[in-house]
């Protein structure tokens, strides 16, 4: 089966996932995360990719980012991938590929899904059973978005307009953002995010998908993909 074309629309955020080959670990020490951060920040600035949220798990990464041009995502991940593989192979005296291959991504409806997706990304370590609270995990954007941390792990993040609308100042936005985590993600939320990201569908309302479809060359969703309604406890065994 030929690969489906990606939707890359300048100014429209995307949820991006990159996994280690065969789900192998891509981070083994704190210095690995630090090197990856440096490579990502440099490449994102060079190629015009604004990153709003992230989490770096042991064997995969999530980004929520807005490209300023059509090649922003591809060029950024290509640059980071090459630099990091060279570093990782040299450091651990290994050879061969590190990444699963092609990154997965979905274009995101900002008004309907962006904040939900930010919470989804930052809750990954909790769903994986690594920590109890997202604030306990060091390598995510939660420290900046929910607590205002301006350290090296977060000072390069770019606040999206939907996040800025949460309050008149930083403190009010952080309080409002933390309140979002008290609302449990539904299983339909989780299924829609995962399905759209892995299959390359557009994540959003029917009107949003129709608008995106006009700009592309294929359908933007399978039957049944829409805004979730049922509120239940999420499945913590998948991230």
C-alpha positions in Angstrom: 0.0 0.0 0.0 1.4 3.4 -0.9 1.9 6.0 1.8 -0.9 8.5 2.4 0.1 12.1 1.8 0.5 14.2 4.9 -1.5 17.3 5.5 0.9 20.1 6.2 -0.8 23.4 6.4 1.3 26.4 7.6 -0.3 27.9 10.7 -2.3 24.8 11.6 -1.0 22.8 14.6 -0.1 19.1 14.3 0.3 16.2 16.8 3.5 14.4 16.0 4.8 11.0 17.2 8.2 9.5 16.5 9.0 6.1 18.0 12.2 4.1 18.4 12.7 1.2 16.0 10.8 -1.9 17.4 9.9 0.3 20.3 13.5 0.2 21.6 14.7 2.8 24.0 15.8 6.1 22.5 16.8 7.7 25.8 19.0 6.0 28.4 20.4 8.8 30.5 19.6 12.4 31.3 22.4 13.6 29.0 20.5 11.9 26.1 17.4 14.1 26.8 19.6 17.2 27.0 21.3 16.5 23.7 17.9 15.8 22.0 16.5 19.0 23.5 19.4 21.1 22.1 19.1 19.5 18.6 15.3 20.0 18.6 15.3 23.6 19.7 18.0 24.5 17.2 16.2 22.8 14.3 12.8 24.1 15.2 14.0 27.7 15.3 15.9 27.2 12.0 13.0 25.7 10.1 10.1 27.6 11.6 8.4 25.1 13.8 6.6 26.5 17.0 6.4 23.8 19.7 3.5 24.2 22.2 3.6 20.9 24.1 5.8 17.9 24.3 6.7 14.7 26.2 9.7 12.6 25.7 9.1 9.0 26.9 11.7 6.3 27.1 11.0 4.9 23.6 9.0 7.6 21.8 8.3 11.3 21.7 5.1 13.5 21.3 5.1 17.0 20.0 2.2 19.5 19.5 3.6 22.0 17.0 2.6 24.6 14.4 4.6 24.8 11.2 5.2 28.1 9.6 5.8 26.6 6.2 5.1 23.3 4.4 8.5 21.7 5.1 8.9 22.9 8.8 8.0 19.6 10.4 9.9 17.3 7.9 13.0 19.4 7.9 13.0 19.8 11.7 12.6 16.0 12.4 15.1 15.1 9.7 17.7 17.4 11.2 17.1 16.2 14.8 16.9 12.5 13.7 20.3 12.6 12.0 22.1 14.5 14.7 20.6 12.4 17.5 21.3 9.0 15.9 24.9 10.0 15.3 25.2 11.0 19.0 23.3 8.0 20.3 25.3 5.5 18.2 28.6 7.0 19.2 27.7 7.3 22.9 26.5 3.7 23.2 28.9 2.1 20.6 26.1 0.8 18.4 25.2 1.1 14.7 22.2 1.1 12.6 18.8 2.8 12.7 17.3 4.1 15.9 13.9 5.4 14.7 10.9 3.4 13.6 11.0 5.2 10.4 8.4 7.7 9.2 7.0 10.0 11.9 3.2 10.0 12.4 1.2 13.2 12.5 -2.3 14.6 12.3 -3.5 18.1 11.7 -5.4 19.4 14.7 -8.6 21.6 15.0 -7.3 24.3 17.4 -10.5 25.4 18.9 -11.9 22.0 19.6 -8.9 19.8 20.3 -5.8 21.7 21.0 -6.1 22.0 24.8 -7.4 18.4 25.1 -4.4 17.3 23.1 -2.0 19.2 25.3 -3.4 17.4 28.4 -3.3 14.1 26.5 0.4 14.6 25.7 1.4 15.7 29.2 -0.5 12.8 30.8 1.4 10.2 28.9 3.8 9.4 31.9 0.8 9.0 34.2 -1.0 6.7 31.8 2.2 4.6 31.4 2.4 4.2 35.2 5.7 6.1 35.5 4.5 8.8 37.8 1.4 9.7 39.7 1.2 13.4 38.7 2.3 14.9 35.4 4.4 17.4 37.4 6.6 14.5 38.6 7.9 13.8 35.1 10.8 16.0 34.2 10.7 15.8 30.4 7.4 17.3 29.4 5.9 20.7 28.8 3.7 20.4 31.9 6.2 22.3 34.0 5.9 25.4 31.7 2.2 25.2 30.8 0.8 24.4 34.3 3.4 25.9 36.6 5.2 28.6 34.7 8.7 27.0 34.8 11.1 29.0 32.7 14.0 26.5 32.9 15.9 25.0 30.0 13.3 22.2 29.7 10.6 24.7 28.7 11.8 28.3 28.0 11.8 27.6 24.3 8.1 26.6 24.1 5.8 28.9 22.2 2.3 29.5 23.7 -0.5 28.9 21.3 -3.4 31.4 21.1 -5.9 28.9 22.6 -3.6 28.6 25.6 -3.2 32.3 25.9 -7.0 32.7 26.0 -7.2 30.8 29.3 -6.4 33.9 31.2 -5.3 37.6 31.3 -1.9 36.8 32.8 0.4 33.9 33.3 -0.9 32.9 36.7 -4.5 32.9 35.6 -3.6 30.8 32.6 -1.8 28.3 34.7 -4.7 27.9 37.1 -7.1 27.5 34.2 -4.8 25.0 32.5 -4.4 22.9 35.7 -8.2 22.8 36.0 -8.4 21.0 32.7 -6.6 18.0 34.2 -9.4 17.4 36.6 -11.6 16.5 33.7 -11.0 12.8 32.8 -10.2 12.2 29.2 -12.9 9.9 27.7 -12.1 6.6 26.0 -13.5 8.3 22.9 -11.1 11.2 23.3 -8.2 8.7 23.5 -9.4 6.6 20.6 -9.9 9.6 18.3 -6.4 11.1 19.1 -4.7 7.8 18.6 -6.6 6.7 15.5 -6.2 10.1 13.8 -2.5 10.3 14.6 -1.6 6.8 13.5 -3.7 6.9 10.4 -3.0 10.5 9.4 -6.6 11.6 9.7 -7.5 15.2 10.6 -8.5 15.6 14.2 -11.4 17.9 14.7 -15.1 18.6 13.9 -16.9 17.6 10.7 -16.6 21.1 9.3 -12.9 21.2 10.1 -12.3 17.9 8.3 -14.3 19.1 5.3 -12.3 22.3 5.2 -9.0 20.4 5.4 -10.2 17.9 2.8 -10.7 20.7 0.3 -7.0 21.5 0.6 -5.8 17.9 0.2 -6.1 15.0 -2.1 -7.8 12.4 0.0 -10.4 12.0 2.7 -9.6 13.3 6.2 -11.4 10.7 8.4 -12.9 7.3 8.5 -16.5 6.7 9.4 -17.3 7.3 13.1 -14.4 9.8 13.8 -15.9 12.8 15.6 -16.0 14.7 18.8 -16.2 12.3 21.7 -19.2 12.4 24.0 -19.0 9.5 26.5 -17.2 10.2 29.8 -15.5 7.2 31.2 -12.2 6.2 32.8 -9.3 6.2 30.3 -7.3 3.1 29.3 -3.9 3.6 31.1 -2.2 0.8 29.3 -1.6 2.7 26.1 0.1 6.0 25.4 
